[in-house]
Amino acid sequence: MEMKAVTGDITRRSVDAVVNAANSSLLGGGGVDGAIHRAAGPELLEACRALRAGDYRDGLAVGQAAVTEGFALPARWVIHTVGPNRHAGQTDPRLLAAAFRNSLDAAVSLGAASVAFPAISAGVYGWDAGTVAEIAVQTVRNHPGTGIDTVEFVLFNEAMTRIFSSALAAAD
């Protein structure tokens, strides 16, 4: 499986699935979550409301993943996951690893060959970007990834891309 770090807009990536750093409500928010909802169009919010009316009545738990279509995105699917919030006392690295691992499991179940991840929990949820990069790279590397050819870490600026690129180089 090829892993790479790129600077860019995750909503414009031509991959099979993009991972959304969602909040537990699944109903949109700021940052990556808001950008994905805006770019996908109002159908995404309706699909998320349907998830909430079904299996996720109480919201999506930290580390879990749920799937919707991508609607107006170039990606066919959106994999929604909730990263741990350090500000809320969610400091266990296993929770962060679960968000990446369960998203990959969802991608495999969909038959996705390419997946784009943001830096889950490295924004307003307060996790150190270097820690997120190390956990993300290690989790993806250790995942069996049956059928996944490419994993992109799509970062919003060059500084974050350098952090993820360093984690990738250290893992080689």
C-alpha positions in Angstrom: 0.0 0.0 0.0 1.4 3.4 -1.0 1.1 6.2 1.6 1.8 9.8 0.9 1.3 13.2 2.4 0.0 16.0 0.2 -1.0 19.6 0.8 -4.5 20.4 -0.5 -8.2 20.4 -0.2 -9.5 17.0 0.8 -12.9 17.8 -0.9 -11.2 17.9 -4.3 -9.3 14.6 -4.1 -10.1 12.1 -6.8 -10.1 9.0 -4.5 -12.7 6.3 -3.8 -13.3 7.5 -0.2 -12.5 10.6 1.9 -12.5 10.4 5.6 -14.4 13.1 7.5 -13.2 14.2 10.9 -16.8 14.4 12.1 -18.3 15.2 15.4 -20.4 12.7 17.1 -23.7 14.3 15.9 -22.8 13.6 12.3 -24.7 16.8 11.4 -21.7 18.9 10.2 -19.5 21.3 12.0 -16.4 23.4 11.4 -13.0 22.6 9.9 -12.8 19.5 7.6 -16.3 18.4 8.7 -17.8 21.7 7.5 -15.8 21.8 4.3 -16.9 18.2 3.4 -20.5 19.0 4.1 -20.4 22.2 2.0 -18.7 20.5 -0.9 -20.8 17.4 -0.9 -24.1 19.4 -0.9 -27.2 19.2 1.1 -27.7 15.5 0.3 -24.8 14.6 2.7 -26.6 16.2 5.6 -29.8 14.3 4.7 -27.8 11.0 4.6 -26.2 11.8 8.0 -29.7 12.5 9.4 -30.7 9.1 8.1 -27.8 7.5 9.9 -28.9 9.3 13.1 -32.4 8.0 12.7 -31.1 4.4 12.3 -28.0 2.8 13.8 -26.6 6.0 15.3 -29.5 7.4 17.3 -27.1 8.4 20.1 -24.4 9.7 17.6 -21.2 8.2 16.4 -18.8 7.1 19.2 -15.2 8.2 19.3 -13.1 5.9 17.1 -16.0 4.4 15.2 -16.8 5.0 11.5 -19.9 5.3 9.4 -20.3 5.6 5.6 -22.4 7.7 3.3 -22.2 8.5 -0.4 -20.0 11.3 -1.5 -22.7 13.1 -3.5 -21.2 16.2 -5.1 -17.6 15.2 -4.1 -15.2 13.6 -6.5 -15.0 10.7 -4.0 -17.7 8.1 -4.2 -17.9 7.7 -0.4 -17.4 9.7 2.8 -16.3 7.7 5.8 -17.2 9.7 8.9 -15.1 9.1 12.0 -14.9 10.8 15.4 -11.4 11.5 16.7 -10.8 11.9 20.4 -10.9 15.4 21.9 -7.9 16.1 24.2 -9.7 19.1 25.6 -12.5 16.7 26.8 -10.0 14.4 28.5 -9.8 11.9 25.6 -6.1 11.3 25.7 -5.8 7.6 25.0 -3.8 7.1 21.7 -5.8 3.9 21.1 -8.9 6.0 20.5 -7.1 7.9 17.8 -5.7 4.8 16.3 -9.2 3.3 16.3 -10.5 6.2 14.2 -7.9 5.5 11.5 -8.3 1.7 11.8 -12.1 1.6 11.7 -12.1 4.1 8.7 -9.7 1.7 6.9 -12.0 -1.3 7.8 -14.9 0.6 6.3 -12.9 1.4 3.1 -12.1 -2.3 2.7 -15.7 -3.3 3.2 -16.7 -0.8 0.4 -14.0 -2.1 -1.9 -12.2 1.3 -2.0 -8.8 1.2 -3.6 -7.9 4.8 -2.6 -8.6 6.7 0.7 -7.8 10.3 1.7 -7.4 11.1 5.4 -7.3 14.5 7.2 -5.2 15.0 10.3 -7.9 13.6 12.6 -8.0 15.3 16.0 -5.0 17.6 15.2 -7.2 20.7 14.9 -9.7 22.0 17.5 -9.6 18.7 19.3 -6.1 19.6 20.5 -3.9 16.7 19.7 -0.3 17.4 18.8 0.2 17.1 15.0 3.4 15.0 15.3 1.6 12.5 17.6 -1.4 12.3 15.2 1.0 11.8 12.2 2.9 9.0 14.0 -0.3 7.2 15.1 -1.8 7.6 11.7 1.2 6.3 9.8 1.7 3.4 12.2 -2.0 2.4 12.1 -2.2 2.5 8.3 1.1 0.6 7.9 -0.1 -2.2 10.3 -3.6 -2.5 8.7 -4.0 -5.5 6.3 -5.6 -3.0 3.8 -6.9 -5.8 1.5 -7.6 -4.0 -1.7 -6.5 -0.5 -0.7 -3.7 0.6 -3.0 -3.2 4.2 -1.9 -3.7 6.2 1.3 -3.3 9.9 1.1 -2.9 12.2 4.1 -4.4 15.4 2.8 -3.2 18.3 4.9 -4.3 21.9 4.8 -0.9 23.6 4.9 2.8 22.9 4.1 3.8 22.8 7.8 1.3 20.0 8.5 2.5 18.2 5.3 6.1 18.3 6.5 5.1 16.8 9.8 3.3 13.9 8.1 6.1 13.5 5.6 8.6 13.2 8.4 6.4 10.5 10.1 6.3 8.6 6.8 10.0 8.8 6.3 10.6 7.6 9.9 8.4 4.6 9.3 10.4 3.4 6.3 
